[in-house]
């Protein structure tokens, strides 16, 4: 995926990834499942921990704390192989079930991207849009170069697989 261009890149999974501006990166995918369950999978640790880490990444989620309310915090501890665990954390700025989440990404005492995830349901499927606004062009360039923006397509496929395993499409709200 060449996410350095401003053209959407369609991926095999039905996911698109696009650099929208110098500071914005957007990933979209339609998930087979209702927005209510998609939202829960983003906000309930016991569900989130089952899909968030891309299986092909070689990483493990050691700890997952989510307090999905305005002003609430999240904390994830991730380990790659035998390396030292890394901590990712931030704060929820907006929580509007089941349609919108906004949170900060704080890493190494530097401001990170602000992420907005929206969930729009149509006919039992949910359009997921994940919009990252980075503090600078250089921060987004670094995220793309490090591969930090490349995992979401696999993660969203894993989210859909989780919903299927839960029988999401057969469950009425």
N, C-alpha and C positions, 0 to 999 in steps of 0.2 A: 504494500500500500504506500503510495507516495502522497503522504498527508501534507507535504510542504506546498502543494498547489491549492488554489481555491476552488477546485472542481471536486464534486463529490466522487468518492470512490466506492463503487458497489462491490461488496464482498460476497463470497459464495453463500454465506449464511443469511443473506437478505438484509444484512447490516450495511449502512452507509456511514462513511467517515469523511469529514470535510473540515479543512481549515477555513473558517469563515472570514477571518481578518488576521492582522498581526498578532492579536492576543486571544482569539477565540477558536476553539476546536469543538465540533459537534458530531455526535454519533447518534444514529437513529436506527430503530428496528421495530417491526411489528411482532409482538409476542402473542402466541396463542393462549390466551387466558384473560380473565377479567381484571380490570384495573385494581379492584379491591385486593386481589391476591398478589398482583405484581407489587403494589405498594407495601403490603405486609412482608413480602420477600426482601424488600429494601430496608425495612424498619424493625424486624424481629430477628434478634441474634441467632436463634436456633434455625431459621430459614436462611438468612444472609450467609452464615458460615458454610452452608451446603453448596453455594454457587459462586461466591465472589472470587475465589482464587482460580485462575485458569489452570486446568488440569495439566496442560502441556508446559507449564512454566517452571516446574521443579520447585515451586514454593509451597510452604505450608502455613496455614493460619493457626497460630498458637493461641491467640486470644481475640475475642470479639465482644466489645461492649458498645451498645447502641442505646442512647437515651433520646429517642426521636421525638423531641418536643422543642418548641422555640426556646433557645438558650441552653438546651441539652447538649451534651457532648458525646462524641464517639471516640473510640480508641481501638485500633487494630494492631496486633503484633504479628509480624510475618517473618518467616525465615526461609532463606534460599539455601538448600543443601545443608552443609555444616557451618555456614557462615553465622556471624553474630546476628541475632534477631533485630529487625527494624520496626520502629514504632511509627504509626501513622495516626493522626488525630485531628480533630477539629470540632466545630460547633455548628449546630443546626440554627439557621437564620429564619427559615420558613418551613412549616410543616402543615400541609393542607391535604388531609386524607380524602380520597385516595388519588389525588391528581398532581401533587407538587411537593418536592423537597428541595431545599436550598441549604448548602453547607459549605463551611470553609475547609481548606486542606492546609494544615500547618505542619511544616517539616523543617527540622534543623533550625529552629528559631527564625525562619524566614517566612514571609507571607507566601502562601501558595495560591493555587487557583481557587476560585469560588465556583462550585458546581451547582447547576440547576438541573434537576431531573423532573420531567413532566410525563404524565401517564394519561393518555386520552383513549377511552374505550369506545369501540364501535363494533357492534355485532359480536360481542364476546371476545374480541381481540383488542389488544392494547398497543397503541403507538407509544413507544418509549423514546424520548428525546433527552440526551444527556449533553448539556452545554457547559463547557469549561471556559471560564474567563480568567486568563493568566495575568499576573501583575505587570508583565512586560513581554515584548516580542522575544527577548532573549530567554525568558523563562519557558515560553512555549517551544521555542527552537530546541532548548535543552531537553524538554520532556519528550519531544518527538525523537530526537537523536538517541535518547536513552532507552527508547522503546516503551516508555510509560504510557503512551497513548494507544499502544497496539493491542492490549489485552482485552479491551471491552467487547469486541465482537465475540470472542470465545466465552467471555463471562455471560453475555446476553444469551448465547446458545445454551449455556449451562442453566441459566435462569429458566428458559423455556422448558428444558428437559426436566427440571425440578417441578415446574407447574404441571407438566404432563404426568409425572410420577405421583403427584398429589391428587390427580384427577380433576385439575382446575377447570377444564373445559366442560366437565359434566356436572359441576357443582353450582347450583344457583346461589345467588347472594342471600 
